[in-house]
Amino acid sequence: MRKLTLLLVTFLGFYGAESQQLHFTSQYLQHNAMYNPAAAGIANKNMVGISYRSQWSSFPGNPKTFMIYSDFALEKLNAGVGAYAYRDETGPTSRTGIQLAYSYHIKSRNEKNKFGLGLELRGLQYAIDKSKLNASLGNDPLLAGSSNKLGIDAGAGAYFTNGKLSVGAAVSQLIQSKLELSNIPNAKESGKLYRHYNFTANYKWQTGDDIYLIPNAMVRLIEHAPSEYEFGMLANYQDKLWWGLGWRIDQFWTLQAGFRILDKVALTYSYDYYNTPINVFTAGSGAHEIGMRFDFKK
């Protein structure tokens, strides 16, 4: 039974390496620059933070992601910068990477309107711990190949906000660098980084003196993988307390909440309940995501 679960998690990891190669977060409203380099610094919050995500805990080798990030505005240069460093593990596979983003901000006569054009540079090391696969895969060609591979790639995006409405579009892994761990004869597809297209939108709707409702949506289009559609609603009280509900079609529901301590430190938590396909196998089908952020500005 342990071999079967290990093979299942390994399959999910390989599938992710072929298609959705970039990690994701349920709290995507707080990570605009991760999905779109043009959003770097555009909120003018200047922050650093950490995040940890664990899902499908009842499986051996369940997916885990640890992330450190930052986002800063360069006001004198009408620009912004962002950085993400992460470690993503699934069974015997792991992805360690860094993402650097730069955005140039174009302002109009109305100071609330900001338009950003951004570029990103990514470095990714994909690795396999073969000691965890010897007993299960035997003489599989994968075991004769390299244990890790480094890929370098780039992306670009555009982002607009007027303080209420925010919309963005971006593409990652434009170069589609090769990421072959082994040379398998007659393979239909060679290993490489596939393009990810991200589209985001949200609207800040004031419903009282201190309360805002923020409907939001994100669409991800990925080669050789099903498209992903995510919708949510976030309620925010004085930017000190917030809670929300989200839905990724055909995958999971998510509940999230956060609060601020001493004006500058924010703590966040979200729980994802997967309706398919993991919950049909075993309990522990959800995902937990926690984060802490320090804002340099009140």
Order of alpha helices (4+ residues) and beta strands (2+ residues): alpha-alpha-beta-beta-beta-beta-beta-alpha-beta-beta-beta-beta-beta-beta-beta-beta-beta-beta
